[in-house]
Amino acid sequence: MSANKPVNTKALRRQLEESVRNATNAVLLEFRGDVTELLYKKENPPPLFNKPSKPGKPPATRFGAAGLAGSIAVQLAKRRGNKFAGKVGANKAYAADLEYGAPTRKLLPRPFMRPTLKKNEKRYMRILAQEMGRQMQRLIK
């Protein structure tokens, strides 16, 4: 953008919004990959003879792509008011019971989403900042 040209504020706003959306999507996809990787980890082997994972540990994965690990999905960012929001989650009915526990079924939590987010929060913020920086560089060229 040149200092002599008038700024098209609508176009600039649209480009800024696209930048925020792209940066948010980069973090969402990274988070999804991290959760899937956790569920497939070798330290988290499938249980033998249907023995459940220990409470507080990530759930054991028995069915690979057909199970919990394969159900991790991302809903890319959409504008909601002045914010962009997206979702990462598991498409299995039992995912919430594993994450938070199900007292009525005597199932203690086996969290996999929240620990992944907490462990990688700083990295996600770095990704967001780097992606926004890249997008801003494109805008000023």
N, CA, C and O atoms as CSV, one atom per row, in Angstrom:
chain,resi,resn,atom,element,x,y,z
A,1,MET,N,N,0.834,-1.177,0.000
A,1,MET,CA,C,0.000,0.000,0.000
A,1,MET,C,C,0.877,1.238,0.000
A,1,MET,O,O,1.840,1.333,0.760
A,2,SER,N,N,0.544,2.148,-0.829
A,2,SER,CA,C,1.307,3.378,-0.931
A,2,SER,C,C,0.683,4.447,-0.045
A,2,SER,O,O,-0.531,4.465,0.160
A,3,ALA,N,N,1.514,5.328,0.473
A,3,ALA,CA,C,1.026,6.399,1.327
A,3,ALA,C,C,0.207,7.401,0.525
A,3,ALA,O,O,-0.593,8.137,1.104
A,4,ASN,N,N,0.388,7.448,-0.807
A,4,ASN,CA,C,-0.315,8.415,-1.646
A,4,ASN,C,C,-1.692,7.941,-2.078
A,4,ASN,O,O,-2.526,8.756,-2.472
A,5,LYS,N,N,-1.945,6.655,-2.015
A,5,LYS,CA,C,-3.227,6.109,-2.456
A,5,LYS,C,C,-4.207,6.077,-1.300
A,5,LYS,O,O,-3.818,5.814,-0.163
A,6,PRO,N,N,-5.491,6.346,-1.581
A,6,PRO,CA,C,-6.482,6.208,-0.512
A,6,PRO,C,C,-6.644,4.730,-0.149
A,6,PRO,O,O,-6.512,3.857,-1.008
A,7,VAL,N,N,-6.925,4.461,1.099
A,7,VAL,CA,C,-7.068,3.088,1.586
A,7,VAL,C,C,-8.512,2.651,1.413
A,7,VAL,O,O,-9.437,3.342,1.838
A,8,ASN,N,N,-8.695,1.507,0.791
A,8,ASN,CA,C,-10.022,0.914,0.658
A,8,ASN,C,C,-10.289,0.146,1.953
A,8,ASN,O,O,-9.856,-0.996,2.103
A,9,THR,N,N,-10.995,0.770,2.875
A,9,THR,CA,C,-11.170,0.172,4.206
A,9,THR,C,C,-11.972,-1.118,4.161
A,9,THR,O,O,-11.726,-2.022,4.959
A,10,LYS,N,N,-12.929,-1.221,3.242
A,10,LYS,CA,C,-13.695,-2.474,3.144
A,10,LYS,C,C,-12.796,-3.624,2.710
A,10,LYS,O,O,-12.858,-4.717,3.274
A,11,ALA,N,N,-11.966,-3.373,1.712
A,11,ALA,CA,C,-11.060,-4.421,1.228
A,11,ALA,C,C,-10.046,-4.774,2.313
A,11,ALA,O,O,-9.735,-5.948,2.516
A,12,LEU,N,N,-9.535,-3.768,3.006
A,12,LEU,CA,C,-8.571,-4.008,4.077
A,12,LEU,C,C,-9.210,-4.835,5.187
A,12,LEU,O,O,-8.605,-5.784,5.688
A,13,ARG,N,N,-10.415,-4.479,5.564
A,13,ARG,CA,C,-11.124,-5.238,6.615
A,13,ARG,C,C,-11.327,-6.688,6.184
A,13,ARG,O,O,-11.129,-7.609,6.976
A,14,ARG,N,N,-11.722,-6.887,4.928
A,14,ARG,CA,C,-11.940,-8.238,4.406
A,14,ARG,C,C,-10.630,-9.040,4.439
A,14,ARG,O,O,-10.630,-10.219,4.793
A,15,GLN,N,N,-9.530,-8.403,4.073
A,15,GLN,CA,C,-8.239,-9.078,4.092
A,15,GLN,C,C,-7.796,-9.389,5.524
A,15,GLN,O,O,-7.236,-10.454,5.785
A,16,LEU,N,N,-8.042,-8.478,6.430
A,16,LEU,CA,C,-7.704,-8.726,7.846
A,16,LEU,C,C,-8.530,-9.881,8.397
A,16,LEU,O,O,-8.004,-10.737,9.109
A,17,GLU,N,N,-9.800,-9.908,8.077
A,17,GLU,CA,C,-10.661,-10.999,8.525
A,17,GLU,C,C,-10.178,-12.328,7.968
A,17,GLU,O,O,-10.160,-13.333,8.679
A,18,GLU,N,N,-9.787,-12.337,6.704
A,18,GLU,CA,C,-9.268,-13.563,6.104
A,18,GLU,C,C,-7.985,-14.004,6.817
A,18,GLU,O,O,-7.757,-15.197,7.015
A,19,SER,N,N,-7.163,-13.048,7.194
A,19,SER,CA,C,-5.925,-13.348,7.915
A,19,SER,C,C,-6.216,-14.006,9.254
A,19,SER,O,O,-5.594,-15.006,9.612
A,20,VAL,N,N,-7.156,-13.446,9.985
A,20,VAL,CA,C,-7.518,-14.007,11.291
A,20,VAL,C,C,-8.098,-15.400,11.124
A,20,VAL,O,O,-7.768,-16.310,11.886
A,21,ARG,N,N,-8.955,-15.570,10.140
A,21,ARG,CA,C,-9.562,-16.884,9.886
A,21,ARG,C,C,-8.482,-17.912,9.522
A,21,ARG,O,O,-8.500,-19.031,10.037
A,22,ASN,N,N,-7.556,-17.548,8.651
A,22,ASN,CA,C,-6.490,-18.471,8.247
A,22,ASN,C,C,-5.603,-18.850,9.432
A,22,ASN,O,O,-5.232,-20.013,9.586
A,23,ALA,N,N,-5.269,-17.879,10.257
A,23,ALA,CA,C,-4.429,-18.150,11.426
A,23,ALA,C,C,-5.162,-19.059,12.411
A,23,ALA,O,O,-4.571,-19.984,12.968
A,24,THR,N,N,-6.451,-18.791,12.624
A,24,THR,CA,C,-7.255,-19.631,13.521
A,24,THR,C,C,-7.331,-21.058,12.993
A,24,THR,O,O,-7.196,-22.014,13.756
A,25,ASN,N,N,-7.545,-21.200,11.699
A,25,ASN,CA,C,-7.622,-22.540,11.105
A,25,ASN,C,C,-6.305,-23.290,11.237
A,25,ASN,O,O,-6.307,-24.503,11.447
A,26,ALA,N,N,-5.182,-22.591,11.118
A,26,ALA,CA,C,-3.880,-23.244,11.280
A,26,ALA,C,C,-3.763,-23.852,12.679
A,26,ALA,O,O,-3.263,-24.966,12.832
A,27,VAL,N,N,-4.221,-23.125,13.692
A,27,VAL,CA,C,-4.163,-23.631,15.070
A,27,VAL,C,C,-5.139,-24.787,15.258
A,27,VAL,O,O,-4.795,-25.785,15.891
A,28,LEU,N,N,-6.338,-24.669,14.722
A,28,LEU,CA,C,-7.327,-25.748,14.851
A,28,LEU,C,C,-6.810,-27.048,14.235
A,28,LEU,O,O,-6.958,-28.119,14.824
A,29,LEU,N,N,-6.212,-26.955,13.069
A,29,LEU,CA,C,-5.695,-28.149,12.412
A,29,LEU,C,C,-4.516,-28.739,13.171
A,29,LEU,O,O,-4.364,-29.959,13.229
A,30,GLU,N,N,-3.685,-27.890,13.748
A,30,GLU,CA,C,-2.553,-28.361,14.548
A,30,GLU,C,C,-3.061,-29.098,15.796
A,30,GLU,O,O,-2.546,-30.159,16.150
A,31,PHE,N,N,-4.070,-28.529,16.454
A,31,PHE,CA,C,-4.655,-29.140,17.649
A,31,PHE,C,C,-5.245,-30.503,17.310
A,31,PHE,O,O,-5.036,-31.478,18.033
A,32,ARG,N,N,-5.975,-30.563,16.213
A,32,ARG,CA,C,-6.555,-31.850,15.790
A,32,ARG,C,C,-5.460,-32.887,15.583
A,32,ARG,O,O,-5.601,-34.033,16.011
A,33,GLY,N,N,-4.388,-32.500,14.941
A,33,GLY,CA,C,-3.276,-33.421,14.719
A,33,GLY,C,C,-2.662,-33.889,16.028
A,33,GLY,O,O,-2.313,-35.062,16.166
A,34,ASP,N,N,-2.529,-32.985,16.986
A,34,ASP,CA,C,-1.939,-33.341,18.282
A,34,ASP,C,C,-2.820,-34.322,19.052
A,34,ASP,O,O,-2.313,-35.267,19.655
A,35,VAL,N,N,-4.131,-34.104,19.034
A,35,VAL,CA,C,-5.049,-35.012,19.741
A,35,VAL,C,C,-5.021,-36.386,19.088
A,35,VAL,O,O,-4.963,-37.403,19.780
A,36,THR,N,N,-5.061,-36.420,17.766
A,36,THR,CA,C,-5.028,-37.697,17.046
A,36,THR,C,C,-3.728,-38.437,17.347
A,36,THR,O,O,-3.732,-39.647,17.576
A,37,GLU,N,N,-2.619,-37.702,17.347
A,37,GLU,CA,C,-1.320,-38.319,17.640
A,37,GLU,C,C,-1.302,-38.902,19.052
A,37,GLU,O,O,-0.791,-40.003,19.259
A,38,LEU,N,N,-1.854,-38.177,20.023
A,38,LEU,CA,C,-1.913,-38.674,21.396
A,38,LEU,C,C,-2.664,-39.999,21.456
A,38,LEU,O,O,-2.230,-40.929,22.136
A,39,LEU,N,N,-3.772,-40.088,20.760
A,39,LEU,CA,C,-4.586,-41.298,20.802
A,39,LEU,C,C,-3.917,-42.475,20.097
A,39,LEU,O,O,-4.211,-43.626,20.417
A,40,TYR,N,N,-3.030,-42.211,19.151
A,40,TYR,CA,C,-2.330,-43.271,18.435
A,40,TYR,C,C,-0.974,-43.619,19.036
A,40,TYR,O,O,-0.313,-44.547,18.572
A,41,LYS,N,N,-0.549,-42.877,20.075
A,41,LYS,CA,C,0.793,-43.051,20.642
A,41,LYS,C,C,1.086,-44.494,21.017
A,41,LYS,O,O,0.188,-45.240,21.407
A,42,LYS,N,N,2.353,-44.882,20.896
A,42,LYS,CA,C,2.761,-46.231,21.283
A,42,LYS,C,C,2.688,-46.422,22.794
A,42,LYS,O,O,2.540,-47.545,23.274
A,43,GLU,N,N,2.794,-45.303,23.557
A,43,GLU,CA,C,2.681,-45.422,25.014
A,43,GLU,C,C,1.228,-45.658,25.429
A,43,GLU,O,O,0.939,-45.882,26.605
A,44,ASN,N,N,0.342,-45.608,24.478
A,44,ASN,CA,C,-1.084,-45.760,24.740
A,44,ASN,C,C,-1.589,-46.955,23.916
A,44,ASN,O,O,-2.459,-46.793,23.060
A,45,PRO,N,N,-1.042,-48.157,24.174
A,45,PRO,CA,C,-1.388,-49.302,23.328
A,45,PRO,C,C,-2.832,-49.752,23.530
A,45,PRO,O,O,-3.450,-49.433,24.546
A,46,PRO,N,N,-3.360,-50.483,22.574
A,46,PRO,CA,C,-4.716,-51.009,22.742
A,46,PRO,C,C,-4.768,-51.944,23.949
A,46,PRO,O,O,-3.824,-52.692,24.203
A,47,PRO,N,N,-5.853,-51.900,24.676
A,47,PRO,CA,C,-5.946,-52.773,25.844
A,47,PRO,C,C,-6.071,-54.230,25.424
A,47,PRO,O,O,-6.679,-54.544,24.401
A,48,LEU,N,N,-5.500,-55.098,26.211
A,48,LEU,CA,C,-5.641,-56.524,25.958
A,48,LEU,C,C,-6.913,-57.025,26.627
A,48,LEU,O,O,-7.213,-56.643,27.758
A,49,PHE,N,N,-7.639,-57.851,25.958
A,49,PHE,CA,C,-8.848,-58.454,26.516
A,49,PHE,C,C,-9.817,-57.399,27.037
A,49,PHE,O,O,-10.435,-57.586,28.085
A,50,ASN,N,N,-9.952,-56.291,26.309
A,50,ASN,CA,C,-10.868,-55.212,26.659
A,50,ASN,C,C,-10.595,-54.585,28.021
A,50,ASN,O,O,-11.513,-54.067,28.655
A,51,LYS,N,N,-9.352,-54.626,28.475
A,51,LYS,CA,C,-8.992,-53.976,29.725
A,51,LYS,C,C,-8.958,-52.471,29.485
A,51,LYS,O,O,-8.226,-52.018,28.605
A,52,PRO,N,N,-9.725,-51.679,30.236
A,52,PRO,CA,C,-9.783,-50.234,29.983
A,52,PRO,C,C,-8.490,-49.531,30.386
A,52,PRO,O,O,-7.698,-50.054,31.171
A,53,SER,N,N,-8.297,-48.350,29.841
A,53,SER,CA,C,-7.156,-47.526,30.241
A,53,SER,C,C,-7.375,-47.054,31.674
A,53,SER,O,O,-8.495,-47.091,32.183
A,54,LYS,N,N,-6.311,-46.616,32.313
A,54,LYS,CA,C,-6.412,-46.163,33.698
A,54,LYS,C,C,-7.057,-44.782,33.755
A,54,LYS,O,O,-6.825,-43.956,32.872
A,55,PRO,N,N,-7.864,-44.522,34.785
A,55,PRO,CA,C,-8.453,-43.184,34.940
A,55,PRO,C,C,-7.356,-42.124,34.974
A,55,PRO,O,O,-6.296,-42.330,35.567
A,56,GLY,N,N,-7.622,-40.995,34.335
A,56,GLY,CA,C,-6.661,-39.910,34.277
A,56,GLY,C,C,-5.712,-40.008,33.104
A,56,GLY,O,O,-5.055,-39.025,32.760
A,57,LYS,N,N,-5.623,-41.181,32.477
A,57,LYS,CA,C,-4.779,-41.388,31.298
A,57,LYS,C,C,-5.652,-41.298,30.048
A,57,LYS,O,O,-6.863,-41.506,30.127
A,58,PRO,N,N,-5.046,-40.987,28.885
A,58,PRO,CA,C,-5.860,-40.946,27.667
A,58,PRO,C,C,-6.488,-42.307,27.398
A,58,PRO,O,O,-5.924,-43.341,27.755
A,59,PRO,N,N,-7.655,-42.301,26.770
A,59,PRO,CA,C,-8.296,-43.586,26.482
A,59,PRO,C,C,-7.464,-44.429,25.526
A,59,PRO,O,O,-6.816,-43.907,24.618
A,60,ALA,N,N,-7.490,-45.712,25.739
A,60,ALA,CA,C,-6.806,-46.640,24.842
A,60,ALA,C,C,-7.567,-46.676,23.523
A,60,ALA,O,O,-8.792,-46.555,23.501
A,61,THR,N,N,-6.842,-46.842,22.436
A,61,THR,CA,C,-7.451,-46.877,21.112
A,61,THR,C,C,-7.427,-48.303,20.587
A,61,THR,O,O,-6.362,-48.895,20.411
A,62,ARG,N,N,-8.599,-48.843,20.342
A,62,ARG,CA,C,-8.677,-50.222,19.848
A,62,ARG,C,C,-8.977,-50.310,18.371
A,62,ARG,O,O,-8.600,-51.284,17.719
A,63,PHE,N,N,-9.651,-49.309,17.831
A,63,PHE,CA,C,-10.167,-49.449,16.482
A,63,PHE,C,C,-9.494,-48.540,15.463
A,63,PHE,O,O,-9.985,-48.417,14.341
A,64,GLY,N,N,-8.393,-47.904,15.817
A,64,GLY,CA,C,-7.657,-47.059,14.876
A,64,GLY,C,C,-8.538,-46.007,14.243
A,64,GLY,O,O,-9.227,-45.257,14.934
A,65,ALA,N,N,-8.510,-45.955,12.922
A,65,ALA,CA,C,-9.243,-44.922,12.199
A,65,ALA,C,C,-10.751,-45.024,12.397
A,65,ALA,O,O,-11.455,-44.029,12.224
A,66,ALA,N,N,-11.261,-46.193,12.752
A,66,ALA,CA,C,-12.702,-46.353,12.958
A,66,ALA,C,C,-13.107,-45.954,14.373
A,66,ALA,O,O,-14.297,-45.813,14.653
A,67,GLY,N,N,-12.153,-45.772,15.257
A,67,GLY,CA,C,-12.451,-45.462,16.647
A,67,GLY,C,C,-12.326,-43.983,16.967
A,67,GLY,O,O,-12.491,-43.124,16.101
A,68,LEU,N,N,-12.034,-43.708,18.214
A,68,LEU,CA,C,-11.971,-42.341,18.715
A,68,LEU,C,C,-10.928,-41.514,17.966
A,68,LEU,O,O,-11.210,-40.379,17.583
A,69,ALA,N,N,-9.734,-42.058,17.751
A,69,ALA,CA,C,-8.668,-41.308,17.079
A,69,ALA,C,C,-9.092,-40.887,15.674
A,69,ALA,O,O,-8.780,-39.778,15.239
A,70,GLY,N,N,-9.784,-41.740,14.981
A,70,GLY,CA,C,-10.227,-41.421,13.630
A,70,GLY,C,C,-11.413,-40.488,13.581
A,70,GLY,O,O,-11.782,-40.002,12.512
A,71,SER,N,N,-12.015,-40.232,14.728
A,71,SER,CA,C,-13.199,-39.371,14.753
A,71,SER,C,C,-12.876,-37.918,15.081
A,71,SER,O,O,-13.777,-37.080,15.121
A,72,ILE,N,N,-11.605,-37.611,15.316
A,72,ILE,CA,C,-11.244,-36.234,15.642
A,72,ILE,C,C,-11.424,-35.389,14.385
A,72,ILE,O,O,-10.803,-35.644,13.353
A,73,ALA,N,N,-12.278,-34.386,14.491
A,73,ALA,CA,C,-12.622,-33.562,13.330
A,73,ALA,C,C,-12.475,-32.086,13.677
A,73,ALA,O,O,-12.498,-31.698,14.845
A,74,VAL,N,N,-12.324,-31.279,12.642
A,74,VAL,CA,C,-12.202,-29.838,12.836
A,74,VAL,C,C,-13.298,-29.144,12.033
A,74,VAL,O,O,-13.574,-29.490,10.884
A,75,GLN,N,N,-13.911,-28.156,12.677
A,75,GLN,CA,C,-14.847,-27.279,11.982
A,75,GLN,C,C,-14.104,-25.959,11.844
A,75,GLN,O,O,-13.843,-25.280,12.836
A,76,LEU,N,N,-13.767,-25.600,10.620
A,76,LEU,CA,C,-12.945,-24.424,10.402
A,76,LEU,C,C,-13.652,-23.157,10.866
A,76,LEU,O,O,-14.875,-23.112,10.999
A,77,ALA,N,N,-12.850,-22.141,11.106
A,77,ALA,CA,C,-13.346,-20.904,11.711
A,77,ALA,C,C,-14.391,-20.208,10.843
A,77,ALA,O,O,-14.285,-20.147,9.618
A,78,LYS,N,N,-15.398,-19.691,11.528
A,78,LYS,CA,C,-16.441,-18.883,10.904
A,78,LYS,C,C,-16.576,-17.614,11.729
A,78,LYS,O,O,-16.274,-17.591,12.922
A,79,ARG,N,N,-17.029,-16.580,11.079
A,79,ARG,CA,C,-17.219,-15.316,11.780
A,79,ARG,C,C,-18.478,-15.385,12.627
A,79,ARG,O,O,-19.540,-15.807,12.168
A,80,ARG,N,N,-18.335,-14.964,13.867
A,80,ARG,CA,C,-19.474,-14.858,14.791
A,80,ARG,C,C,-19.371,-13.496,15.468
A,80,ARG,O,O,-18.635,-13.332,16.441
A,81,GLY,N,N,-20.106,-12.532,14.952
A,81,GLY,CA,C,-19.988,-11.168,15.472
A,81,GLY,C,C,-18.635,-10.609,15.098
A,81,GLY,O,O,-18.269,-10.593,13.923
A,82,ASN,N,N,-17.886,-10.148,16.091
A,82,ASN,CA,C,-16.549,-9.595,15.859
A,82,ASN,C,C,-15.454,-10.632,16.061
A,82,ASN,O,O,-14.277,-10.275,16.105
A,83,LYS,N,N,-15.811,-11.899,16.184
A,83,LYS,CA,C,-14.837,-12.954,16.458
A,83,LYS,C,C,-14.901,-14.036,15.397
A,83,LYS,O,O,-15.880,-14.170,14.663
A,84,PHE,N,N,-13.818,-14.804,15.343
A,84,PHE,CA,C,-13.802,-16.003,14.526
A,84,PHE,C,C,-13.680,-17.178,15.479
A,84,PHE,O,O,-12.875,-17.152,16.409
A,85,ALA,N,N,-14.467,-18.189,15.250
A,85,ALA,CA,C,-14.420,-19.361,16.120
A,85,ALA,C,C,-14.552,-20.619,15.279
A,85,ALA,O,O,-15.261,-20.653,14.274
A,86,GLY,N,N,-13.854,-21.639,15.719
A,86,GLY,CA,C,-13.945,-22.947,15.092
A,86,GLY,C,C,-13.966,-23.990,16.189
A,86,GLY,O,O,-13.890,-23.652,17.371
A,87,LYS,N,N,-14.067,-25.237,15.815
A,87,LYS,CA,C,-14.156,-26.305,16.809
A,87,LYS,C,C,-13.278,-27.478,16.420
A,87,LYS,O,O,-13.079,-27.771,15.242
A,88,VAL,N,N,-12.764,-28.136,17.436
A,88,VAL,CA,C,-12.094,-29.415,17.262
A,88,VAL,C,C,-12.774,-30.357,18.236
A,88,VAL,O,O,-12.939,-30.021,19.408
A,89,GLY,N,N,-13.166,-31.518,17.775
A,89,GLY,CA,C,-13.837,-32.454,18.672
A,89,GLY,C,C,-13.874,-33.854,18.092
A,89,GLY,O,O,-13.438,-34.107,16.969
A,90,ALA,N,N,-14.401,-34.735,18.888
A,90,ALA,CA,C,-14.537,-36.129,18.475
A,90,ALA,C,C,-15.989,-36.378,18.083
A,90,ALA,O,O,-16.912,-35.918,18.756
A,91,ASN,N,N,-16.179,-37.100,17.002
A,91,ASN,CA,C,-17.523,-37.389,16.505
A,91,ASN,C,C,-18.082,-38.714,17.022
A,91,ASN,O,O,-18.942,-39.319,16.383
A,92,LYS,N,N,-17.607,-39.153,18.147
A,92,LYS,CA,C,-18.120,-40.389,18.739
A,92,LYS,C,C,-18.965,-40.027,19.957
A,92,LYS,O,O,-18.608,-39.137,20.729
A,93,ALA,N,N,-20.073,-40.715,20.119
A,93,ALA,CA,C,-20.993,-40.421,21.213
A,93,ALA,C,C,-20.332,-40.576,22.579
A,93,ALA,O,O,-20.694,-39.877,23.525
A,94,TYR,N,N,-19.379,-41.477,22.688
A,94,TYR,CA,C,-18.760,-41.754,23.982
A,94,TYR,C,C,-17.576,-40.834,24.301
A,94,TYR,O,O,-16.997,-40.942,25.382
A,95,ALA,N,N,-17.208,-39.939,23.391
A,95,ALA,CA,C,-16.030,-39.086,23.580
A,95,ALA,C,C,-16.157,-38.204,24.824
A,95,ALA,O,O,-15.208,-38.100,25.600
A,96,ALA,N,N,-17.301,-37.576,25.022
A,96,ALA,CA,C,-17.485,-36.697,26.183
A,96,ALA,C,C,-17.413,-37.498,27.485
A,96,ALA,O,O,-16.867,-37.020,28.479
A,97,ASP,N,N,-17.960,-38.709,27.480
A,97,ASP,CA,C,-17.874,-39.555,28.676
A,97,ASP,C,C,-16.424,-39.876,29.010
A,97,ASP,O,O,-16.049,-39.905,30.182
A,98,LEU,N,N,-15.607,-40.116,27.990
A,98,LEU,CA,C,-14.195,-40.395,28.238
A,98,LEU,C,C,-13.470,-39.143,28.724
A,98,LEU,O,O,-12.660,-39.215,29.649
A,99,GLU,N,N,-13.751,-38.021,28.119
A,99,GLU,CA,C,-13.062,-36.771,28.466
A,99,GLU,C,C,-13.406,-36.310,29.884
A,99,GLU,O,O,-12.518,-35.931,30.646
A,100,TYR,N,N,-14.681,-36.343,30.233
A,100,TYR,CA,C,-15.139,-35.780,31.516
A,100,TYR,C,C,-15.547,-36.823,32.551
A,100,TYR,O,O,-15.723,-36.498,33.726
A,101,GLY,N,N,-15.697,-38.059,32.126
A,101,GLY,CA,C,-16.196,-39.088,33.027
A,101,GLY,C,C,-17.712,-39.167,32.949
A,101,GLY,O,O,-18.371,-38.255,32.448
A,102,ALA,N,N,-18.246,-40.251,33.442
A,102,ALA,CA,C,-19.697,-40.462,33.460
A,102,ALA,C,C,-20.050,-41.108,34.795
A,102,ALA,O,O,-20.109,-42.333,34.900
A,103,PRO,N,N,-20.288,-40.273,35.826
A,103,PRO,CA,C,-20.536,-40.807,37.169
A,103,PRO,C,C,-21.662,-41.832,37.235
A,103,PRO,O,O,-21.579,-42.791,38.003
A,104,THR,N,N,-22.715,-41.643,36.438
A,104,THR,CA,C,-23.834,-42.593,36.492
A,104,THR,C,C,-23.430,-43.960,35.955
A,104,THR,O,O,-24.062,-44.967,36.275
A,105,ARG,N,N,-22.370,-43.998,35.131
A,105,ARG,CA,C,-21.876,-45.271,34.602
A,105,ARG,C,C,-20.597,-45.705,35.306
A,105,ARG,O,O,-19.949,-46.675,34.910
A,106,LYS,N,N,-20.247,-44.969,36.357
A,106,LYS,CA,C,-19.037,-45.263,37.138
A,106,LYS,C,C,-17.779,-45.236,36.266
A,106,LYS,O,O,-16.866,-46.043,36.440
A,107,LEU,N,N,-17.754,-44.294,35.329
A,107,LEU,CA,C,-16.607,-44.129,34.447
A,107,LEU,C,C,-15.855,-42.875,34.855
A,107,LEU,O,O,-16.392,-41.771,34.768
A,108,LEU,N,N,-14.620,-43.038,35.299
A,108,LEU,CA,C,-13.786,-41.898,35.663
A,108,LEU,C,C,-13.199,-41.279,34.396
A,108,LEU,O,O,-13.033,-41.966,33.388
A,109,PRO,N,N,-12.886,-39.980,34.445
A,109,PRO,CA,C,-12.375,-39.303,33.241
A,109,PRO,C,C,-11.081,-39.907,32.705
A,109,PRO,O,O,-10.205,-40.333,33.457
A,110,ARG,N,N,-10.996,-39.926,31.404
A,110,ARG,CA,C,-9.783,-40.311,30.674
A,110,ARG,C,C,-9.547,-39.216,29.633
A,110,ARG,O,O,-9.734,-39.426,28.434
A,111,PRO,N,N,-9.128,-38.031,30.125
A,111,PRO,CA,C,-9.069,-36.861,29.247
A,111,PRO,C,C,-8.019,-36.987,28.148
A,111,PRO,O,O,-6.948,-37.562,28.340
A,112,PHE,N,N,-8.360,-36.440,27.010
A,112,PHE,CA,C,-7.438,-36.438,25.876
A,112,PHE,C,C,-7.424,-35.093,25.167
A,112,PHE,O,O,-6.414,-34.745,24.555
A,113,MET,N,N,-8.493,-34.334,25.223
A,113,MET,CA,C,-8.544,-33.028,24.561
A,113,MET,C,C,-7.926,-31.939,25.446
A,113,MET,O,O,-7.033,-31.215,25.007
A,114,ARG,N,N,-8.398,-31.826,26.673
A,114,ARG,CA,C,-7.929,-30.750,27.554
A,114,ARG,C,C,-6.432,-30.837,27.846
A,114,ARG,O,O,-5.757,-29.809,27.795
A,115,PRO,N,N,-5.877,-32.021,28.150
A,115,PRO,CA,C,-4.429,-32.072,28.384
A,115,PRO,C,C,-3.618,-31.684,27.143
A,115,PRO,O,O,-2.562,-31.062,27.252
A,116,THR,N,N,-4.119,-32.055,25.975
A,116,THR,CA,C,-3.424,-31.702,24.738
A,116,THR,C,C,-3.412,-30.182,24.560
A,116,THR,O,O,-2.388,-29.598,24.205
A,117,LEU,N,N,-4.549,-29.558,24.808
A,117,LEU,CA,C,-4.637,-28.102,24.679
A,117,LEU,C,C,-3.712,-27.418,25.686
A,117,LEU,O,O,-2.970,-26.500,25.337
A,118,LYS,N,N,-3.766,-27.869,26.924
A,118,LYS,CA,C,-2.940,-27.252,27.969
A,118,LYS,C,C,-1.448,-27.418,27.669
A,118,LYS,O,O,-0.673,-26.473,27.817
A,119,LYS,N,N,-1.053,-28.613,27.249
A,119,LYS,CA,C,0.356,-28.901,26.976
A,119,LYS,C,C,0.893,-28.048,25.823
A,119,LYS,O,O,2.063,-27.668,25.831
A,120,ASN,N,N,0.061,-27.750,24.847
A,120,ASN,CA,C,0.515,-27.076,23.633
A,120,ASN,C,C,0.047,-25.628,23.496
A,120,ASN,O,O,0.224,-25.020,22.440
A,121,GLU,N,N,-0.542,-25.076,24.542
A,121,GLU,CA,C,-1.140,-23.745,24.463
A,121,GLU,C,C,-0.152,-22.678,23.966
A,121,GLU,O,O,-0.505,-21.875,23.102
A,122,LYS,N,N,1.061,-22.659,24.492
A,122,LYS,CA,C,2.055,-21.657,24.066
A,122,LYS,C,C,2.433,-21.850,22.603
A,122,LYS,O,O,2.600,-20.881,21.863
A,123,ARG,N,N,2.565,-23.093,22.196
A,123,ARG,CA,C,2.898,-23.369,20.791
A,123,ARG,C,C,1.775,-22.900,19.873
A,123,ARG,O,O,2.035,-22.354,18.801
A,124,TYR,N,N,0.532,-23.109,20.287
A,124,TYR,CA,C,-0.597,-22.654,19.471
A,124,TYR,C,C,-0.610,-21.132,19.359
A,124,TYR,O,O,-0.924,-20.588,18.300
A,125,MET,N,N,-0.273,-20.449,20.443
A,125,MET,CA,C,-0.220,-18.986,20.400
A,125,MET,C,C,0.891,-18.527,19.454
A,125,MET,O,O,0.723,-17.550,18.724
A,126,ARG,N,N,2.022,-19.230,19.467
A,126,ARG,CA,C,3.122,-18.900,18.543
A,126,ARG,C,C,2.682,-19.103,17.091
A,126,ARG,O,O,2.963,-18.274,16.225
A,127,ILE,N,N,1.991,-20.212,16.839
A,127,ILE,CA,C,1.505,-20.486,15.484
A,127,ILE,C,C,0.551,-19.377,15.041
A,127,ILE,O,O,0.630,-18.892,13.912
A,128,LEU,N,N,-0.340,-18.986,15.930
A,128,LEU,CA,C,-1.301,-17.928,15.629
A,128,LEU,C,C,-0.571,-16.627,15.301
A,128,LEU,O,O,-0.897,-15.960,14.319
A,129,ALA,N,N,0.414,-16.268,16.123
A,129,ALA,CA,C,1.166,-15.028,15.906
A,129,ALA,C,C,1.959,-15.099,14.590
A,129,ALA,O,O,1.971,-14.136,13.823
A,130,GLN,N,N,2.615,-16.227,14.332
A,130,GLN,CA,C,3.396,-16.371,13.097
A,130,GLN,C,C,2.501,-16.292,11.870
A,130,GLN,O,O,2.837,-15.640,10.881
A,131,GLU,N,N,1.369,-16.957,11.946
A,131,GLU,CA,C,0.449,-16.965,10.809
A,131,GLU,C,C,-0.117,-15.562,10.580
A,131,GLU,O,O,-0.243,-15.128,9.435
A,132,MET,N,N,-0.456,-14.858,11.646
A,132,MET,CA,C,-0.939,-13.479,11.503
A,132,MET,C,C,0.154,-12.603,10.910
A,132,MET,O,O,-0.131,-11.750,10.069
A,133,GLY,N,N,1.411,-12.800,11.336
A,133,GLY,CA,C,2.528,-12.033,10.778
A,133,GLY,C,C,2.671,-12.270,9.283
A,133,GLY,O,O,2.865,-11.327,8.516
A,134,ARG,N,N,2.574,-13.530,8.868
A,134,ARG,CA,C,2.650,-13.858,7.442
A,134,ARG,C,C,1.526,-13.179,6.658
A,134,ARG,O,O,1.738,-12.609,5.588
A,135,GLN,N,N,0.345,-13.259,7.223
A,135,GLN,CA,C,-0.806,-12.664,6.554
A,135,GLN,C,C,-0.648,-11.140,6.452
A,135,GLN,O,O,-0.987,-10.545,5.429
A,136,MET,N,N,-0.141,-10.522,7.499
A,136,MET,CA,C,0.057,-9.066,7.487
A,136,MET,C,C,1.121,-8.687,6.463
A,136,MET,O,O,0.988,-7.669,5.783
A,137,GLN,N,N,2.171,-9.489,6.344
A,137,GLN,CA,C,3.192,-9.222,5.330
A,137,GLN,C,C,2.575,-9.224,3.931
A,137,GLN,O,O,2.932,-8.402,3.086
A,138,ARG,N,N,1.663,-10.138,3.697
A,138,ARG,CA,C,0.979,-10.179,2.398
A,138,ARG,C,C,0.169,-8.912,2.171
A,138,ARG,O,O,0.100,-8.408,1.051
A,139,LEU,N,N,-0.445,-8.397,3.231
A,139,LEU,CA,C,-1.284,-7.205,3.101
A,139,LEU,C,C,-0.492,-5.968,2.740
A,139,LEU,O,O,-0.959,-5.137,1.961
A,140,ILE,N,N,0.697,-5.836,3.294
A,140,ILE,CA,C,1.456,-4.594,3.090
A,140,ILE,C,C,2.294,-4.603,1.813
A,140,ILE,O,O,2.908,-3.591,1.474
A,141,LYS,N,N,2.327,-5.703,1.117
A,141,LYS,CA,C,3.087,-5.773,-0.153
A,141,LYS,C,C,2.341,-5.081,-1.255
A,141,LYS,O,O,2.818,-5.035,-2.389
